Amino acid sequence: MPTALRVLNPATEELVATVPAATAADVDAAVTRAAAAQRAWAAAAPADRARLLRRFASAVDAHTEELALLEVTQAGHTLGNARWEAGNVRDLLDYAAGGAERLTGRQIPVSGGLDVTILEPLGVVGVIAPWNFPMPIAAWATAPALAAGNAVLLKPAETTPLTALRLAGIALEAGLPEGLFQVLPGTGPVAGDALVTHPGVAKIVFTGSTRVGKAIMAKCADQVKRVTLELGGKSPNIVFADADLEAAAAAAPMSFLDNSGQDCCARTRILVQRSAYDRFLELLVPAVEEVVVGDPLDERTQMGPLISRAQLDRVRSYVPEGAEAVVGKAPEGPGFWYPPTVLTGVAEDAPCAVEEVFGPVAVLLPFEDEADAIRLANATEYGLSGSLWTRDVGRALRASRAVRAGNLSVNSHSSVRYWTPFGGFGRSGLGRELGPDALTAFTETKNVFISTEG
């Protein structure tokens, strides 16, 4: 196993940094430090925890540009997206801070006494973050876990550890206690496995592939350890004939091209009612061809490179030789570039139509009627997100109930807001993140009965 991680700029293939890789012994020592820090943190008044988290949020805000540039460099995100991601970390910390002061139990009516519930922190939480959205997804778990009184050990992806390391530094600068929030860059088989199997870690939050998520879940089961999983997706974008086709076609490209398609929520199955198929395709072609792919630091760029050579090869493997397609433009030369691509004329059960490509590739499939649209939308093992385009309110409600997915949008492609719950059905994951109940996912419920008799 490597003793150091090599961080490459996906747009240029240049070496950006070399980061020491954590060992199992490093993880064990970090758990010991975290457990000590957590006890003091949990004993602090909720208002004091909230105050420090708000200070952390303000410090992140002051370093937005620095964090954004790090994200552009290590992950190839466009500058605009990277700035939003840093701002999302700030907002999550602010939102979670408010929850620290509102994490209340209940008084339940009983006879002969008083019954109350108390929400207590779990202890040390392990967070394994992905490379596709290194900053915000790490914060999805870190912010509420800290607010609920836990310590956090964050293992970033091997290719994108830089923003996580900087966030840990900013946390210390903001006054968070030593050992409370630690970052452990390393490989999955070494640092990740040590974190998952460590008896001192009470919960694992993992975002990544379904294959790895299943393995983590199995290892956590051995210790009856809590786990939240946000896994793969193959989300439908359902366009009915009565929809505003111009708006639907204009919005379709960035629904699967944002972050170069490296998004579990990407709407990579565009399902269009047959009577509107030809018109929609006519509108879609220029919309795809006009997407600006290039230098992530250029403010005009809408899509950057893929994360790595391995990911580029994976995406290529899903596009059949000589396939019918609408293809946009991408740079040539150094960098892991792949053009925006919409495949037409493919079978509905083709690998590119049912498996997660995790790149800027979508398929365009026709359907006959509402029942057929629902059948196609649910013809996958995943169920993370999706979109519905129609002017019929009744149809929008019926279809929203029928599509098996955790997050749906009507006449839009918005799925994730930090103040609303997020998670998937089926093999897209287990549990929910974000929203008003986020803190409770990092607590134990204790019931206390106090007798008033005798």
N, C-alpha and C positions, 0 to 999 in steps of 0.2 A: 504494500500500500504506500502511496506517496507520503512523504513527510512534509510536503508543501503543496499548496494549490496554486495553479497558474491561472491568472485572470486575463482573458484576451478581450480586446475591443472587437465586437462582432462586425463592425462596419469596416475595419481595416485589417483585422487579424493580428494586430500588434500586441505585444505583451504589455499589460497595464501594471500588474503588480504580482508579487509572489507572497502568499499568506501561509504561515505555518498551519499545518493540519493537526487538529486536536486528536489525542490518543484516548483510549479507554481510561487511562489513569488521569488524564486531564479532566474528563467528564466526571469521574468519581470525586476529584478534588473540588470541582465546581459545585457539585450537589451538596457537599459538606458546607461550603461557604454560603450557598443559597439557603440551606435549611436554617443556618444561624441568623442570616439577615431576615428571613421570612418571619421568624418568631417575633422579632422586634417590630417589624412592619405591621403584622397583624394586630399587635397590641396597641399600635398608635391610634389616636382618635380618627374616625373617618374624615373629619374636616381637615386634619393634617395630611392624610394621604391625598385627599383631593387637591389641597393647596400645592403639594409637590408635583402632582401629575399635571396640573395647570402650568406650573413653572416649566416642566418638561415640554409641554405643548408650545409655550412661548419661545423656548430655546430652539425647538425644531423650526418654528416659523422664522426665526432670525437666520437660520441656516438653510432655508429653502433652496436657494440657488446652488449652494455647495452640494447639497444632497441630490438635487436634480442632475447636476453635471456628472456626479459619480454614477448615477443610474444610467445616463446616456452612455457613458464610457464603458460600463461593465455589461449592460444588458441590451444596448442598441435601441433603447426607447427614444421616441421623438422628444424633443425638448419640452414641448407643450404638455405631453403626457407625463413626463418625469416631474415637472413642476406641480401638476395636479396630484401626483402620487405623494410627494412630500407634504403637500397641503392636506391630503387625506390622513396621513399619520398624525399631523397636528390636530385635525378635527376629531379623530378617533380618541386621542388622549383627552381632549376637552370634554367630549361626550361621556367617556368612561368616568372621568373625574366627578361629574355630576351624579353618576350612579353610585359612587362610593358613599355618598351621603344619603342615599335613598334605598340602600340595600336592606330592606326591612323584612321581618318575618310576619307571622299572623297570630292573632288570638282566636282560638277555636272554642266555641261554646261546649262545655262539658258540665256534668253534674258533680258536685262535691269538691270543686276546686277551680283552678285556672290552668288552661292549657295554652302554651305558646310555642311557636317554632322559631328557631335561631338559624341563620345562614352563616356557616363558618367556612373559612377558606380551606382549600384542599391541602395546601402546602407548597411543594415545588412542582411547577408545571413545565413540561418540555414542549417546545414549539419547533416543528420542522417545516421551514418555509421553502417555497419553490423558487425557481429562477425566472419564471415569467412575470411575476409582479413582486419583486423581492421586498420592497418597502411596505406597501399597504397591507399585503396579506400577513406579513409578520406582525403588523400592528393590530390586525383583526383579533388575534388571540392575546397578544402581549398587553394591550391597553386594558381590556376588561379583567384579565387575570390579575394584573397589578392592583387595579382598583378594588377588587374583591379581597385583597389582602394576601395574595400569593407572591412567591418569587418566580421568576421566569428564566429558563435556560433556552436560548434561541440558537438552533443550528440552521444557518442559512444554506442555500444550495451551493455546491462546490464551485460553480461558475460565477456566482454573484454574491460574494461575502462582504463587499466593501461598504455598502450603505448600512448594513446591519452593524458592522463594527463601528461606524461613525455614530449611529444612533446610540449605541451603548456609551460611547464617549460623551455625547451630548447629555445623556441621562445623568451621568456623574457630575458634569459641569452644572446641571440644573439642581443638584442637591440630593438626588436619589441615593440611598445608602449603598455602600460598597457590597457587592455580592448579590444584590437584589435582582438585577437584570444583567445577565452575562451572555455573551455571544461566543459560540464554540464552532468556528469554521472547521470543516472536516468532511470526510467521505461518509456516505451512507453506511457501508458495511462496518466502519470502525466507530466514528463519533455518533452517527445516527443509531446504530444498534446498541451502543452502550447507554445512550439516553433512554431508548425504549425499554430496555431490560433492567435498568437500574431500579432496585427496590425503593430507593429514596425519592423517586419521581412518581407523583400521584396521578398525573394525567398526561397524555400525549395529544397534541393537536397537529395533524398532518395535512398538508395540501400537496397533491401530486398525482401520480398515476394510480389507476385502480389496482394494477398489479402490486405495486409497492404498498398501497394502503391495505390490501388484504393481508399481506405478510405482517405488517405492523399490528393490525388488529389481532391476528393469531398470537403474536408474541405478548401483546397486552393481556389477552385472555388468560394466559398462564398465571398472571398475578392478579387477575380480576381488576385490571387497571382501566380507568376511564379513558375513553378515546373519542375525539371528534375528527371526522374525516371529510375533507372536501376533495373529491376525486375528478374523474373525467367527465366529458360531456360531448354530445353530438346534437346540438340544439336545432330545432326546426324554426324556420321563418315562414309562416303560413300566410299566403296572400290569396284572399278570396276575390272573385270576379267583381264584386261590388265595391272593392276598396278604392282608395285614391291611388291609382297605379303609378302616377308620376311621383308621388311622395314615397311610396313603398320602394320603387326602383331606385330613387335617389338615395334612400337610406340604406339599402341593402349592402353596398360594398363595404362600408365601414363597420357593419354589424359582424363581419367575419374577417376584416383586414386590420382592425385595431390591434396594436401590438403584434403586427405581422401574423395574425391568426393564432398566436400562442396564448390562447385564452379559453378556459374551460367553458365559458358562456358563448363562445363564437357561434353565430347562426350559420352553420356550414351546410345545412340542408334547406335549400330554398324551395318550398313547395307552393306551386302556383296552380290555381284552378285552370283546367284545360282551355276553357273558353276565353281566358285572358292571357294564356301562355305566350302567344306570339307577340302581342302588344307589350307585355312585360319584358320579354327578351329584347325587343327593339329599344326599349327605354334603358335597359340594364347595360347594354354594350358600351355606350359612351360614358356612363357613370363609372364603369370599371376602368376603362381606358384612360380616364382623366385623373385617376388617383395618383398623387405625386409620391413616388418612391425614391428615397435618396438619403443624403447626409442627415442624420438625426439632429444635428445642431442647427440645421437650416429651419427657420421658423415656418417655411412653406411646406415642409415635408409632412406627409400624412402617414407614411409607413416606412419603417426602417428595415434592418436585416433580421434574419433569424439568429438565434443565440449561438449556434455552433455548426461546425461541419457535419457532425453526426445528425443534427436536426435537419439540416439541409438535405442530406441523403435520405432521411426518413420521409420527408415531404415528397421528394422526387419519386420515391418508390410507389406512391399512391396514384401517380398520374400515368395512365397507360400510354404507351407509345402511339402517336398519331391520334390521340383522343380529340373529339370535337370539344372545343372550348372557346370561351371568351378570355383573352389574355391581355393584361396590361403591360406596362413597361417596368423594368428594373435595371439598376446599374450593372455594368460588367466590370471585371477585374477583381481586386481583393475585396474580401467581405463575403458574408454568407447570405447572398441575395437570392430571392425567388420572386417571380412576378405575380401579381394578383391574377387568380385563375378561377373561372367558373366552368365546370365540366357539364356538358349537355349530352343527351343521348346515352346516359349510363343506366344500367339496371338498378332498380331500387334496392337490391341486396348486394351490390358490388361493394368491395372493401372500402372504397372512397366514400360510399354513401352511408355506411353503417359504423365504420370505425373512426376513432378520433385521430385526425391527421395532425393536428396541432401546427398548422401552417396556413398560409394565405390561399387555401383551396376550398371551394364550395361546390356542391352539385345542385343542378336545377332539375327538379322532378315535377311532372304534372300530376294533378289529382282530379277526380270527377266531381265529387260533391262533398258535403260536410263530413259524412261518415268516412269517406275515403281519405280525407285530409287527416282525420283523427287516427285512422289506422296507420297511415304512413308516419305521422308524428310520433306514435308510440312504438314503431317498429325498430326499437333499439334498446340495448340494455341500460342506457343512460337516462337520466331525467333531471337535468340541472336547470335549464332555462329554456326560453323560447319566446317567439313573438307571433302576434295575430294581427292581420290587417283586414279590417272590414268596417263598413258603415252601419252594419246591423248590430245594435246593442244586444239584442237577444242572442244572436249567434256568438258574439264576443263572450258573453257570459257562459253559454253552453260549452263552447270550445275550451274556455279557460278551466271549466270544471273537468272536462274530459281528457285534456292533455296531461299526461303524468310527468310533471316537472315541478320543481320547488319554487321557481321564479319565472313569472310570465309578464309580458308587456303587451298592451293593446295599442296598435297604431304608433309604436315606438320600439326602440331596442334597449331601453334602460332596464337593468336588472338589479344593480347593487347600489344601495344607499346605506351609509353606516348606521342610520337610525331605524332601519327595517330589517327583518330577519332574512338570512341567506343560507341556502343549503339545498341538497338534492334528494331525489327519489332514486330507488334502485341502486345501481352500481356507481352512481354519482356521489355517494357519500352517506354519512351517518351523523345526525345531529344538525344543529343550526348555529350560525355565528351572527354577530352584529345584532342590531335592534335593541329594544328595551329590556329583553331578557338575557342579554349577553353575559352579564356578571354572574347570574345564577348558575350558568354552566360551569363555573369555577368554584362552586361551593358545595358543602354537604348540608343537608337539612337535618337539624336536630330538634326533636320534639321533647318538650319539658312539661310535665304535669305537676302542679303544686296543689296539694290538698289543703282545703280550708276547714276540714273537719277534724275534731279531736285535738 
